[in-house]
Amino acid sequence: MKIIPAIDIIDGKCVRLSKGDYATQKTYNENPLEVAKQFEAHGIQYLHLVDLDGAKSNQIVNYKVLEQIASKTALQIDFGGGIKSDADLQIAFECGANQITGGSIAVKNPELFQEWISKYGAEKIILGADVNNRKIAVSGWLEESSEDLIPFIENYLKKGITTVICTDIAKDGMLEGPSFELYQEILETVSDLKLIASGGISTFEELPKLAELGSEGTIIGKAIYEGRITLKELEHYIIQPC
């Protein structure tokens, strides 16, 4: 299972929110590159980089942070937040993103998102399924759509998507444990899916459980920044999963 730390960006700084609420912003480091280098130094290969300013403003904002991390580390970066147009997508890839995650765009402009899947392929385009009460949320989680989670995922698998990041918003940043039952239901219902679990990771012991369910990867945020899971533990897991 891939270990994928998260760096969320507001005003160029590394922050975390609780349940996606911008009013709960806590800044952990003013230099995201420094954080990314720490991850890399402990054997981590992947990074989930989210432009929270972009998610709120509906256009990519913190692309300079992406460019800096991509040019000064070897981390494989999936980038999301505010990618709403061909121009945004181009900026993300030109600044070094290996993959982009599309959430709001997949709901609000499915035709364009389908074009991206067809043009760039499933290796480059990830579906973001951010869910609240089993409904897909959009626009930095500030809006709830009418899309039901599992049909939403199944629809995009038919269109060529293979990897989905599913974040349970009610769990995100709360350090109360992930939605094991939700992920199990998705994996049992939807076949041939690479599911990346996100939201609520609080202890190292939860990682093997997610791996047992069949998760392709897991995104870890606040648990790292609050010292609940150490980078040494993650390094050991990557070397020898347990």
C-alpha positions in Angstrom: 0.0 0.0 0.0 1.3 3.4 -1.0 2.0 5.9 1.9 1.0 9.3 0.6 1.5 12.3 3.0 -0.5 15.4 2.3 0.6 19.0 2.1 -2.3 21.4 2.0 -1.5 24.9 0.9 -3.0 28.3 1.9 -1.0 31.5 1.2 2.0 29.3 0.2 2.1 27.7 3.7 1.6 24.2 4.9 -1.7 24.0 6.8 -4.4 21.6 7.9 -8.2 22.0 8.3 -10.8 20.1 10.2 -13.6 18.7 8.1 -12.6 21.0 5.4 -13.6 24.1 7.4 -11.3 27.0 6.4 -12.1 28.7 9.8 -10.2 25.8 11.5 -6.9 26.5 9.6 -3.7 25.6 11.5 -0.4 26.5 10.0 2.3 23.8 10.5 5.2 25.2 8.4 5.7 28.3 6.3 8.0 26.3 4.0 6.2 23.4 2.2 9.4 22.4 0.4 11.1 21.8 3.8 8.2 19.5 4.7 8.4 17.7 1.4 12.2 17.1 1.8 11.6 15.6 5.3 9.1 13.2 3.7 11.6 12.2 1.0 14.4 11.8 3.5 12.4 9.0 5.2 11.9 7.0 2.0 8.5 8.4 1.0 8.0 8.5 -2.7 4.5 10.0 -3.1 2.9 13.4 -2.2 -0.7 14.6 -2.2 -0.5 18.3 -2.8 -3.7 20.4 -2.4 -4.1 24.0 -3.4 -6.8 25.0 -0.9 -6.7 28.6 -2.2 -7.3 27.2 -5.6 -10.2 25.0 -4.5 -11.9 28.0 -3.0 -11.3 30.4 -6.0 -11.9 27.9 -8.8 -8.6 28.3 -10.4 -5.1 27.1 -9.7 -3.3 29.5 -7.3 -0.3 28.0 -5.5 1.4 26.5 -8.6 4.8 28.0 -7.5 4.8 25.7 -4.5 4.1 22.8 -6.8 7.0 23.9 -9.1 9.4 24.3 -6.2 8.7 20.8 -4.7 8.7 19.1 -8.1 12.0 20.6 -9.1 13.8 20.1 -5.8 12.6 16.6 -4.8 12.0 13.3 -6.6 8.5 12.9 -5.1 5.7 11.7 -7.4 3.1 14.4 -6.9 -0.6 14.3 -7.4 -1.9 17.8 -7.4 -5.5 19.0 -6.8 -7.4 22.1 -5.9 -8.8 24.7 -8.4 -8.1 22.8 -11.6 -11.1 23.8 -13.6 -9.8 24.5 -17.2 -7.4 23.3 -19.8 -5.1 26.2 -18.8 -5.1 25.1 -15.1 -4.3 21.5 -16.1 -1.5 22.7 -18.3 0.0 24.8 -15.5 -0.2 21.8 -13.1 1.6 19.5 -15.5 4.2 22.1 -16.6 5.0 22.9 -12.9 5.8 19.2 -12.3 2.6 17.4 -11.3 2.8 13.7 -12.1 -0.9 13.4 -11.8 -3.8 15.7 -11.1 -6.9 14.9 -9.0 -10.2 16.2 -10.3 -13.1 16.5 -7.9 -15.4 19.5 -8.5 -14.6 19.5 -12.2 -15.8 15.9 -12.5 -19.2 17.0 -11.1 -19.6 20.4 -12.6 -18.1 19.9 -16.0 -18.0 16.2 -16.7 -17.6 16.7 -20.5 -14.3 18.5 -19.9 -13.1 16.0 -17.3 -13.9 13.1 -19.8 -11.8 14.9 -22.4 -8.8 14.9 -19.9 -9.2 11.2 -19.2 -9.2 10.5 -22.9 -6.3 12.8 -23.7 -4.0 12.0 -20.8 -5.1 8.6 -19.6 -5.9 7.0 -16.3 -2.2 7.2 -15.2 -2.4 11.0 -15.2 -5.9 11.7 -14.1 -7.3 10.7 -10.6 -10.9 11.0 -9.6 -11.4 12.9 -6.4 -14.5 11.5 -4.6 -14.9 13.8 -1.5 -17.9 12.6 0.3 -20.2 14.0 3.0 -23.2 11.9 4.1 -22.6 9.7 1.0 -23.0 12.8 -1.3 -20.1 14.2 -3.4 -18.9 17.6 -2.1 -17.3 20.2 -4.4 -15.7 23.7 -4.4 -13.3 23.0 -1.5 -16.1 21.1 0.2 -18.1 24.3 0.5 -21.0 22.8 -1.6 -22.7 19.4 -1.5 -23.8 18.0 -4.9 -26.7 15.6 -5.6 -24.2 12.9 -6.7 -24.3 9.6 -4.7 -20.8 8.3 -4.0 -20.8 4.7 -5.5 -22.7 5.5 -8.7 -20.4 8.5 -9.2 -17.3 6.3 -8.9 -18.9 3.5 -11.1 -19.8 6.1 -13.8 -16.2 7.3 -14.1 -14.7 3.8 -14.1 -16.8 3.2 -17.2 -15.2 6.3 -18.7 -11.7 5.1 -18.1 -10.7 6.2 -14.6 -8.8 3.6 -12.6 -7.7 5.4 -9.4 -10.0 7.2 -7.0 -9.1 9.2 -3.9 -12.1 8.9 -1.5 -12.1 11.4 1.4 -14.7 11.2 4.1 -15.1 14.8 5.0 -16.7 14.1 8.4 -13.4 12.3 9.3 -10.9 14.6 7.7 -8.5 16.2 10.2 -10.4 14.9 13.2 -7.8 12.2 14.2 -10.7 9.8 15.0 -9.8 7.0 12.6 -10.7 6.4 8.9 -14.0 5.2 7.5 -13.1 1.5 7.3 -16.7 0.4 6.6 -17.2 2.9 3.8 -13.9 1.9 2.1 -14.8 -1.8 2.5 -18.2 -1.2 0.9 -16.7 0.6 -2.0 -14.1 -2.1 -2.6 -16.7 -4.9 -2.4 -19.1 -3.1 -4.7 -16.8 -1.6 -7.3 -14.5 -4.0 -9.1 -11.1 -3.2 -10.6 -10.7 0.0 -8.6 -7.5 1.5 -7.2 -8.8 3.1 -4.0 -6.8 5.6 -2.1 -8.2 6.1 1.4 -8.2 9.6 2.8 -9.5 11.2 6.0 -9.2 10.5 9.7 -6.0 8.5 9.8 -4.9 8.8 13.5 -2.6 5.9 14.4 0.0 3.7 12.7 -2.1 0.6 13.5 -4.7 1.7 11.1 -2.4 1.4 8.1 -2.3 -2.5 8.0 -6.1 -2.6 8.3 -6.5 -0.3 5.3 -4.0 -2.5 3.4 -6.0 -5.6 4.3 -9.1 -4.1 2.9 -7.3 -3.8 -0.4 -6.6 0.0 -0.4 -4.1 1.0 -3.1 -2.8 3.7 -0.9 -3.6 6.0 2.0 -3.2 9.7 2.4 -2.0 10.9 5.8 -2.1 14.5 6.9 -2.7 15.8 10.4 -1.6 12.5 12.1 2.0 13.3 10.9 1.9 17.0 11.7 0.5 16.3 15.2 3.1 13.5 15.9 0.5 10.7 16.1 2.4 8.9 13.4 6.2 9.4 13.0 8.1 9.5 9.8 10.3 6.8 11.2 7.3 4.5 11.5 6.3 5.2 8.0 9.9 4.6 6.8 9.8 1.2 8.5 6.4 0.4 7.0 7.6 1.3 3.5 10.7 -0.9 3.8 8.8 -3.8 5.4 5.0 -3.5 5.5 3.4 -5.1 8.5 
